[in-house]
């Protein structure tokens, strides 16, 4: 899951070396904290949050296979 989010984010930003994902795992849920460079924040969020919403949809679809709930936080 962490690698999937990292690959998606690196494809979107100008500074892929500054992308980092922190994984916090509970019993039923998984929290993924995505950190990008300040100038790349707009590219990850998108107009009216459309790209961020799409990233969350893809991550939730991938989490269904593992029977977990995923929360993606963009920091």
N, C-alpha and C positions, 0 to 999 in steps of 0.2 A: 504494500500500500504506500509506504513511504517513498519507494523508488518511483512508483507511478506518478505521484504528485510532483516529485522533484523533476522528472523528465518533462512533464507538461509545462511546469513553470520555466524551466531552462529554455524551452522552445519559444516562449513568449517574450522574454526579457532581452535587453541589450548586454547586461552583465551577468552571464550565467554562472560565473565563479562566485558570485555573492548570494546565490540562492541556497537556503538551508531549510531543512524540514526537521522539526522536533516531534517525536512520537510519544504520546502519553497514553498508556494502555490500561483500561479498567477491565472489569469482568465482561460487561456487555457493550461498552462503547470504546471508541478509539478517537482521541483528539490529535489532530495534525496541525501544528503551528508552522505556517509558511512565512519565512522571512526573505525579503528581497531588498535590493538597493532602493533608496528613497526615490530616485528618478525613474525607477521601473514600476513603482506602485500603481500608477495609472494604467499601465499595460496589463497588469494582472487583474485589476478590478474591472476595467473596461467602462464604456459609457453606460451610465445608470446601473452599474454592477452586473452587466450581462455576462462578461467573461468569468467573473467570480462565481456567479450562479451556475454557469455551465461546468466549471471545474467541480463544484460541489455535487452536481448531478452525476458526473462521471465517477466521482469517488464513492458516492452512495451506491451506484450500480455495481461497482467492483466489490463493495463491502457486503452486498447481499450474499455473495458466494460464501463468505466467512461467517454469516449470521451475526454480524456486528453492526452497530450504529456508528457512523463516522461523522465527526464534526471538523470542518476545515476552518481554521482561523488564519486570516491574513494579517500579519503584524508588520 
